[in-house]
């Protein structure tokens, strides 16, 4: 009997697609474009696992130029026949790796929730409803994960798909039971009331719902059109239900005597304290700003100190240290907490916001946020400097952030540098002293002295931009462009608020690959090699060949193992190594070159319970690493498969299991183990008989034909013949007997490509200096082809040569170390240790404006990023200037840290303050100061 193809396995119709890959590609692209032309609130999108979607893209030829084409069904690639490259069909849609239910895709749709902290593009993609319907029609599978599009922002409206709806924990005070409610953060409080009352069987007029954040009554919610986001409700927080009919008295929110605690509404403070002097408190708290101070504005922010866990009982006590309050994590808000702690420990900003800055709030600036961001930041800073060491929950500030910067809304991890850039710019516009910006026509340098052009440019900038942020944080750099054709030189002087420094290429990465023997001649061995980060698979193969002493008649077959299956083959020589992430598991199989044109055999492993005789059942658990070998026969049979399986398993034999178990006995490979399997005991014989009877097979090993997803199974016999040149997949069922005969530990727990500890190590052997990063930033380089400069002399866009120079440095300078690189699917991080000075950073040699000023700086804060993107964590180090001591701010936890320990490879943003500068009023021009 000859089996033509393993396509018979697919029972869901996937193997009989009505469309060719090219037709599928066109249909999906057209539907996506149509969806983008019709964006509106409420549109449905579906979440799909990136792993499956990338496989589909490779199959239909999308992104082929980015080397994302997958593996083909035949091994003619090893013959370098490029025209025969065909990607494998992806199989049924499989979202099991992104849902909390794991592989259980048969539960009710509304019970399926996404795993937390997934990253779009890296873990999942979003497709419009009609694209999902087509993909599901073609491939079936699932589960379906629909999500709605919402409209975000106040002044800058943007569409966004709400991947993670708001999860609220409902506590019913009547019986203290707890329930979970999922609602859009854009849902109204009226919808929340309806959901709660329906769930708990209570009339709405008898329901009282409290914002019960941190198990404290904050605000009584009222059924209205106000959204849950506007009400500052956070992911996973508690809400409390009470029944107001006189029969149920709540025991929640009572003091020790049983009396209900009063909710104190605290107004924002207006105290005038400095860093050195501390707060001046009156009657336990400070007097506040009045929300009606700003006629015609919407500055009534609704800020209450109790909203952030701060009240009269939490004000600073005598002798208690100030500036040591942590910030609670509200759900992946460590990026925000880290940036905020660095800003609120910036001395000139602390001094400014602790004074009365109300006269400088600009409510009319169309580029600002009507003063609301400045007010929210100022209030948060006051609380952090007034609450002793009590952690603050910045719910109100996060609510403002979501309104004005919807890119930071929701509960995904974000970049602390991007948030810092938004805050500095937003605070500047909200505090801009220029109420009406004049129109200024810019002039070219035209050969004038740099000092004249720089002063003119700064004067023009200050005429439109004048705030405490400009005074303290903005500097000026010189930009020189040279046309490569006509040598036209263009010189401009532009402001900056931070410097984004590239990390000079340290460009190597270590990769661990486990090498298996395809002929069963040895045990697997992990090899760790060093390769170029921007290298290709051919470079990895070359390093592995040397490391494992590959013979001249052998080749290596690279593959990624995921969930005990072969996820993809890495056989394209120019596949970028960046496509291999550190947490993936890569294996290589040593294969004889002469056999690679034959039939490939993939062997999966599955635990088989003794009590189960239904060997066709697919519910058994896969384990270990699949093995790959090649069948040498022109037309392989079932007996050939059984022999090959025994041969590749032979190195794993336990030496004590049989006197005959010697590795490398040639023709005895099959009989060595099978004699024991078949003659151990009567019980084993009965079990084998049941196996043969159930499957109508004459095989001694428990082998079943399967597909590459190990979802469908079929028995075969020794005399079953298979079409040559195809990929055959079998699954071997392991019982206690096989486990006793073979050591399966060699198949399990293969190492990751690179296992990085969460704590950032000081890898000084790879260290680079901050000055080398500055040198890389200031180096002369040509513009990229996508960033051409329009030459006014040539009247054409040219790839000009660009050179940056620092001209004037601000009092506060922030260095952003560019650790992250981004691509369509690939987001990588450079963990190289950057050696930066804590004291006496002298930048004088970098400043081209030789005005005699001293540009010596001292470090006072660091924003740290640990781990990788999406799953990483942000913290901050900040120095209390009065104490001359460093502290570690890890969300709500604050602890002292030695100055010698703050330099790590996690450093991401470095905050420096200029020392020995002459005294100046905050409102004075920093340009005139630095050039006086």
Secondary structure as UniProt FT lines:
FT   STRAND          2..3
FT   HELIX           6..9
FT   HELIX           14..16
FT   HELIX           21..37
FT   TURN            41..42
FT   STRAND          44..49
FT   HELIX           50..60
FT   TURN            61..63
FT   HELIX           64..66
FT   HELIX           76..79
FT   HELIX           82..84
FT   STRAND          93..94
FT   TURN            96..98
FT   TURN            100..103
FT   HELIX           109..111
FT   TURN            116..117
FT   TURN            121..123
FT   STRAND          124..128
FT   HELIX           129..139
FT   STRAND          141..142
FT   STRAND          146..152
FT   STRAND          158..161
FT   STRAND          166..172
FT   TURN            173..176
FT   STRAND          177..183
FT   TURN            185..186
FT   HELIX           189..200
FT   HELIX           204..206
FT   STRAND          207..211
FT   HELIX           213..215
FT   STRAND          219..221
FT   TURN            228..232
FT   TURN            235..236
FT   STRAND          238..243
FT   TURN            252..253
FT   TURN            256..257
FT   TURN            275..277
FT   TURN            283..284
FT   HELIX           291..293
FT   TURN            295..296
FT   HELIX           305..308
FT   HELIX           312..314
FT   TURN            318..319
FT   HELIX           334..344
FT   HELIX           347..353
FT   HELIX           358..360
FT   TURN            366..371
FT   HELIX           372..384
FT   TURN            385..386
FT   TURN            388..389
FT   HELIX           395..404
FT   HELIX           406..408
FT   HELIX           416..430
FT   TURN            446..447
FT   HELIX           450..464
FT   HELIX           468..473
FT   STRAND          475..482
FT   TURN            484..486
FT   STRAND          489..496
FT   STRAND          499..502
FT   STRAND          508..517
FT   TURN            518..519
FT   STRAND          525..532
FT   TURN            533..534
FT   HELIX           537..547
FT   TURN            548..549
FT   TURN            552..553
FT   STRAND          554..562
FT   TURN            563..564
FT   STRAND          565..569
FT   TURN            573..574
FT   HELIX           577..579
FT   TURN            582..583
FT   STRAND          585..592
FT   HELIX           593..595
FT   TURN            596..597
FT   STRAND          599..607
FT   TURN            610..611
FT   TURN            615..616
FT   TURN            618..619
FT   STRAND          627..631
FT   HELIX           638..649
FT   HELIX           650..652
FT   HELIX           655..657
FT   TURN            659..660
FT   TURN            663..664
FT   HELIX           666..668
FT   HELIX           669..679
FT   HELIX           682..695
FT   STRAND          703..706
FT   TURN            708..709
FT   STRAND          713..714
FT   TURN            718..719
FT   STRAND          721..722
FT   TURN            724..725
FT   STRAND          727..734
FT   HELIX           736..741
FT   HELIX           744..747
FT   HELIX           764..766
FT   STRAND          768..769
FT   HELIX           770..778
FT   STRAND          781..782
FT   TURN            785..786
FT   STRAND          789..791
FT   TURN            792..795
FT   STRAND          796..798
FT   STRAND          801..808
FT   STRAND          812..818
FT   STRAND          820..822
FT   STRAND          827..829
FT   STRAND          834..835
FT   STRAND          841..842
FT   HELIX           844..846
FT   STRAND          856..866
FT   TURN            869..871
FT   STRAND          873..880
FT   TURN            881..884
FT   STRAND          885..890
FT   TURN            891..892
FT   STRAND          893..897
FT   HELIX           899..901
FT   TURN            905..906
FT   STRAND          907..914
FT   TURN            922..923
FT   HELIX           926..931
//
